[in-house]
Amino acid sequence: KCSGSSVLLPNPPTDFLRPSSKNPKKTTKTQSRPKKIPNRRRIVNTIMPVLFLPSFSFRLKQTRDWGSTSKVDYATTYSFDSNDRLITESQDNATGDDSTTTYGYTGTQQTSKSVSVNSTLKTTQSFSYDLQGRMTMVRLETMNAAGTAIASVEETSYEYDTGGTRIASVHKIDSTNDGTFETIRRTEYLTDHANPTGYSQTIMETETAADGTPIKRTVYTIGHDQISQTVYQAADTSGNGTIGPEDSWGAGHDSLLRH
């Protein structure tokens, strides 16, 4: 269908109403001035294009045969809300351990996720964001065997610079849900904003304990892609000792070196 709009055109010329001098038989001795055509408006419809929105289809079910035995190992069914957001992901396993993952949203942001196995709640996650829409906190709660109480809690918080690049994260673990985080690890990211990839890339990650004692450092070499990675590990898991080389690898277009 097309929509129309009105355009005002000037009055038509009146010269065509005057008699032609080439045909004198049709003339008279006295010619009166042709009547003036009233100031009428002519309406002309202009054609405007109509935009057609593309239609989208979503995966509603997936089946998997791991051993190519013509037997379905599991089938996954997906459901979406009226805003095309994934709401549930249900997996029917041949082993009998059926799972359901449920997602929750606030506006356009995903704010929750829960996983149940055989109708027993296993884990719940909540996500928090700042005013710029950047993720600031992820909280993971692991339930007990019956799925009736929280057995342990993990929290990860994120920090950003003024340009929106993530520069640090803090991971905390409360293994007994007694309100005390026994393990706290802070990871700082050194970022190179000007490199051949055209995107900000992390060139070093430094992990420290709650008291600032270094635990692990990972150094990356970036070209048009990641070229190498070297990991420096502390002497023991308590953070005591000196950071020393533990593992490194380098990659080219067709090689992978590890020692």
C-alpha positions as CSV (number, residue, x, y, z in Angstrom):
1,K,0.0,0.0,0.0
2,C,1.1,3.6,-0.5
3,S,0.3,6.7,1.4
4,G,-0.4,10.0,-0.3
5,S,0.2,13.7,0.4
6,S,-1.4,16.8,-1.2
7,V,0.7,19.2,-3.4
8,L,-0.7,22.6,-4.4
9,L,-0.1,23.5,-8.0
10,P,-0.6,27.0,-9.6
11,N,-3.6,27.8,-11.7
12,P,-3.4,26.3,-15.3
13,P,-2.6,28.8,-18.1
14,T,-5.5,30.5,-19.9
15,D,-3.8,30.9,-23.3
16,F,-5.3,27.7,-24.6
17,L,-8.8,29.3,-24.3
18,R,-8.1,32.0,-26.8
19,P,-9.2,31.4,-30.4
20,S,-6.5,30.5,-32.9
21,S,-5.6,33.0,-35.6
22,K,-5.0,30.1,-38.0
23,N,-8.7,29.3,-38.2
24,P,-10.5,32.6,-39.0
25,K,-13.8,30.9,-39.8
26,K,-14.3,30.2,-36.2
27,T,-13.7,33.8,-35.1
28,T,-16.2,36.6,-34.8
29,K,-15.9,40.3,-35.1
30,T,-15.9,40.9,-31.5
31,Q,-14.1,38.6,-29.2
32,S,-14.7,38.8,-25.5
33,R,-12.0,38.3,-23.1
34,P,-12.1,34.6,-21.9
35,K,-13.5,34.1,-18.5
36,K,-11.0,33.8,-15.7
37,I,-10.8,30.3,-14.3
38,P,-11.6,30.4,-10.6
39,N,-8.7,30.0,-8.3
40,R,-9.1,26.3,-7.8
41,R,-6.6,24.0,-6.3
42,R,-5.6,20.8,-8.0
43,I,-4.6,17.9,-5.8
44,V,-2.0,15.5,-7.0
45,N,-1.1,12.4,-5.0
46,T,2.6,11.7,-4.6
47,I,3.8,8.2,-4.1
48,M,5.7,7.5,-0.8
49,P,7.6,4.3,-0.3
50,V,6.4,1.9,2.4
51,L,9.1,0.3,4.6
52,F,8.7,-3.4,5.2
53,L,10.3,-4.8,8.4
54,P,12.1,-8.1,8.0
55,S,10.8,-11.1,9.9
56,F,13.0,-13.1,12.2
57,S,12.9,-16.7,13.3
58,F,14.3,-18.1,16.5
59,R,15.6,-21.5,17.3
60,L,12.9,-23.3,19.3
61,K,14.4,-26.8,19.6
62,Q,17.8,-28.5,19.2
63,T,18.6,-32.2,19.3
64,R,22.0,-33.8,19.6
65,D,23.3,-37.2,18.7
66,W,26.9,-37.4,20.1
67,G,27.8,-40.8,18.8
68,S,26.0,-40.7,15.4
69,T,23.9,-43.7,16.6
70,S,20.6,-42.3,15.4
71,K,19.7,-41.9,19.1
72,V,19.0,-38.5,20.6
73,D,21.3,-37.9,23.6
74,Y,19.5,-34.7,24.6
75,A,16.9,-32.3,23.2
76,T,16.8,-28.6,24.2
77,T,13.7,-26.5,23.9
78,Y,13.7,-22.7,24.0
79,S,11.0,-20.2,24.8
80,F,10.9,-16.4,24.3
81,D,8.8,-13.5,25.6
82,S,6.9,-10.9,23.6
83,N,10.1,-8.9,23.4
84,D,12.0,-11.8,21.8
85,R,14.1,-12.4,24.9
86,L,15.1,-15.9,25.9
87,I,13.1,-16.9,29.0
88,T,13.6,-20.6,29.4
89,E,16.0,-23.3,28.1
90,S,14.9,-26.8,28.9
91,Q,17.2,-29.8,28.3
92,D,15.8,-33.3,28.1
93,N,18.7,-35.7,28.6
94,A,18.7,-39.4,27.8
95,T,20.5,-40.0,31.1
96,G,17.5,-38.7,33.0
97,D,19.1,-35.6,34.4
98,D,16.8,-33.0,32.9
99,S,17.7,-29.4,33.4
100,T,15.9,-26.0,33.1
101,T,17.6,-22.6,32.9
102,T,15.4,-19.6,33.5
103,Y,16.4,-16.0,32.7
104,G,15.0,-12.8,34.1
105,Y,15.3,-9.2,32.8
106,T,14.8,-5.6,34.0
107,G,14.3,-3.4,30.9
108,T,16.8,-4.6,28.3
109,Q,19.3,-6.0,30.9
110,Q,19.5,-9.5,32.0
111,T,19.4,-9.5,35.8
112,S,18.9,-13.1,36.9
113,K,19.6,-16.7,35.9
114,S,18.6,-19.9,37.7
115,V,19.4,-23.6,36.9
116,S,17.3,-26.5,38.1
117,V,18.0,-30.2,37.6
118,N,15.1,-32.6,37.8
119,S,13.0,-29.8,39.3
120,T,15.6,-29.2,42.1
121,L,17.1,-25.7,42.2
122,K,20.9,-25.9,41.9
123,T,22.2,-22.4,41.3
124,T,20.9,-18.8,41.1
125,Q,22.7,-15.8,39.6
126,S,22.0,-12.1,39.8
127,F,23.6,-9.3,37.7
128,S,23.9,-5.6,38.6
129,Y,24.8,-2.7,36.3
130,D,25.8,1.0,36.6
131,L,24.0,3.9,34.9
132,Q,26.1,3.4,31.8
133,G,24.8,-0.2,31.5
134,R,28.2,-1.7,32.5
135,M,28.1,-4.9,34.6
136,T,29.3,-4.1,38.1
137,M,28.4,-7.2,40.1
138,V,27.7,-10.9,39.6
139,R,26.4,-13.0,42.5
140,L,26.3,-16.8,42.3
141,E,24.4,-18.8,45.0
142,T,24.9,-22.5,45.0
143,M,22.1,-24.5,46.8
144,N,22.3,-27.5,49.0
145,A,21.4,-31.0,47.7
146,A,17.7,-30.6,48.4
147,G,17.7,-27.2,46.7
148,T,16.1,-25.6,49.8
149,A,18.9,-23.5,51.2
150,I,22.0,-21.6,50.0
151,A,25.2,-23.6,50.6
152,S,27.8,-21.2,49.2
153,V,28.1,-17.7,47.7
154,E,30.5,-16.2,45.2
155,E,30.6,-12.5,44.2
156,T,32.6,-10.9,41.4
157,S,32.6,-7.1,41.1
158,Y,34.1,-5.0,38.2
159,E,35.8,-1.6,37.9
160,Y,36.1,0.6,34.8
161,D,38.1,3.6,33.7
162,T,36.5,6.8,32.4
163,G,36.5,5.4,28.9
164,G,34.5,2.3,29.9
165,T,37.3,-0.2,29.7
166,R,37.3,-2.8,32.5
167,I,40.5,-2.3,34.6
168,A,39.9,-4.6,37.6
169,S,37.7,-7.3,39.1
170,V,37.4,-8.7,42.6
171,H,36.3,-12.3,43.2
172,K,35.1,-13.4,46.6
173,I,34.1,-16.8,47.9
174,D,32.0,-17.7,51.0
175,S,32.1,-21.5,50.9
176,T,29.8,-22.1,53.8
177,N,27.4,-19.1,53.5
178,D,28.3,-17.8,57.0
179,G,28.7,-14.2,55.8
180,T,32.5,-14.3,55.7
181,F,34.4,-14.5,52.5
182,E,37.4,-16.8,53.1
183,T,38.9,-16.2,49.7
184,I,39.3,-12.8,48.1
185,R,41.3,-12.3,44.8
186,R,41.8,-9.0,43.0
187,T,42.8,-9.0,39.3
188,E,44.0,-5.8,37.6
189,Y,44.1,-5.5,33.8
190,L,46.7,-3.4,32.0
191,T,45.2,-2.4,28.7
192,D,46.8,-1.2,25.4
193,H,44.4,1.0,23.6
194,A,46.6,1.5,20.5
195,N,47.6,-1.8,18.9
196,P,47.4,-3.4,15.4
197,T,44.1,-5.1,16.1
198,G,42.3,-1.8,16.3
199,Y,40.6,-2.7,19.6
200,S,41.7,-2.3,23.3
201,Q,43.6,-5.4,24.3
202,T,44.8,-6.6,27.8
203,I,48.5,-7.0,27.8
204,M,48.9,-8.0,31.5
205,E,46.7,-9.4,34.2
206,T,48.0,-9.3,37.8
207,E,46.2,-11.3,40.5
208,T,46.7,-10.5,44.2
209,A,45.4,-11.7,47.5
210,A,43.3,-9.5,49.9
211,D,46.5,-8.1,51.5
212,G,48.0,-7.2,48.1
213,T,50.4,-10.1,47.9
214,P,51.0,-11.1,44.3
215,I,49.7,-14.5,43.3
216,K,49.9,-14.7,39.5
217,R,50.7,-12.5,36.6
218,T,49.9,-13.2,33.0
219,V,51.6,-11.3,30.2
220,Y,50.3,-11.2,26.6
221,T,52.1,-10.2,23.4
222,I,49.7,-8.7,20.9
223,G,50.2,-8.2,17.2
224,H,47.4,-8.4,14.7
225,D,46.3,-11.3,16.9
226,Q,47.6,-12.7,20.2
227,I,51.1,-13.9,19.7
228,S,52.2,-15.2,23.0
229,Q,51.2,-15.7,26.6
230,T,53.4,-16.1,29.7
231,V,52.2,-17.0,33.2
232,Y,54.2,-16.1,36.3
233,Q,53.0,-18.0,39.4
234,A,53.8,-17.4,43.1
235,A,55.8,-20.1,45.0
236,D,52.7,-21.3,46.9
237,T,48.9,-20.8,46.9
238,S,49.2,-18.5,50.0
239,G,51.0,-15.9,47.9
240,N,54.3,-16.4,49.6
241,G,57.5,-16.3,47.4
242,T,58.6,-14.5,44.3
243,I,56.7,-14.4,41.1
244,G,58.6,-16.6,38.6
245,P,57.9,-18.0,35.1
246,E,55.6,-21.0,35.2
247,D,54.2,-21.5,31.7
248,S,54.4,-19.7,28.3
249,W,53.4,-20.3,24.8
250,G,53.7,-18.6,21.5
251,A,51.6,-18.9,18.3
252,G,52.2,-18.0,14.7
253,H,49.9,-18.5,11.7
254,D,50.6,-22.2,11.7
255,S,52.5,-23.1,14.8
256,L,51.9,-23.5,18.6
257,L,54.9,-23.7,20.9
258,R,54.7,-24.6,24.6
259,H,57.3,-25.4,27.2
